[in-house]
């Protein structure tokens, strides 16, 4: 089992990129050694998969391809670099391709977060739901999160339905996490301004900032800028 894990780790982390930061694992060899010492169950497990016989439109994975730059942050303040990763929306897990028919599935047992293409992803469990979220904004009081869902639509031979193939449909929704609770959240002005806890003067200042800079309370990136401004003023 130990030898099997060594082979898996070598494949998964063999693409690690060199870094000068001392807090980041600097090369494939040291990454391999660090992960191997931790043990397979600390970070995930490998599995074989079989391609479906019937072609399905869409994908169960969030990203269009697997060439994504990731920094894996552990609870022990270690960082590992990887350029082969994707988020399986069906299982709510991050995966890396070991080979054409093999995947390494990460768990969050000892991982704090994944930073993929400069976007932060964390795992939260609430109300019997365990899910990976993208962190849109966070401070000491709350987080704005984006969650992903996957819907499978079965094909039909009925020409009136125009649905000859099976299809996966990805959807995204926004949430607010506060006091350990996660609730749905809409990106709109009234909701954003309520986050300043009834401070009308500050709300007016935020609204003026958004107007002067042509920022929309409905656009994700603009909301990030608005909330960052609010935290500093």
C-alpha positions, 0 to 999 in steps of 0.5 A: 500500500505504501508503494502504491501511494508513492506511485500515486503521489509521484504522478499527481504532484510531479507537475509541481512548479518551482517557487522561491517562497519558503512556505511553498513546496519548491519542487516535485521531489520535496512535494512527493516526500512531504505528501508521502510522509503524511499518508494517503488518507490525509489528502485523498485517494486514487480510483479508476473510472470507466468512460460512459458508453453513451455520450452525454452533453455537458460535464460534471466538472466545473472547469472546461479543461484540467490545466489549472494552476492550483495552490493547495493550502493545508491546515499545517500552513504548508502549500503544494503546487499543482497544474492538473486539477478540476472540481467534480460537481457531482461529488463535490470534490477536487480531482487530479488526473493520474492517467487517462482512466485514473483520478486522485480525489482530494478530501478536506481532512487536512486541507484548508483551501484550494486557490485555483487560477487565483480564485479561493475554494473552501469546503463547508458543512451546514444543514446536512449539506457538504459542499465546495464553495468559491469565496467571493468575499470574506471578512471577520463578520461574514463571507459571500460564497458561490455554490455550484449545482449539477442537474442531469437531464435525460434525453428523449426520443420525442422530437417535440422535446428537442432533447435527443441526448442526455445532458448535464446542466451546471448552475451557480447560486450565491450565499452568505455565511455568517455565524456558522450558518449559510443562507441563499443571497442575491447580489443586489443593492438592498442586500449589499447595503444591509451588510453595513448593519443599519449605518445609513451614512456608510450605506450612502457612502458606499452607494456613492462610491459604486455610482462614481465608479460605475459599479453594479451591485449585481456583478460579482467582481463589482460587489467584491470591490464595493465590499472591499471599499466598505471594509476600509471606510 
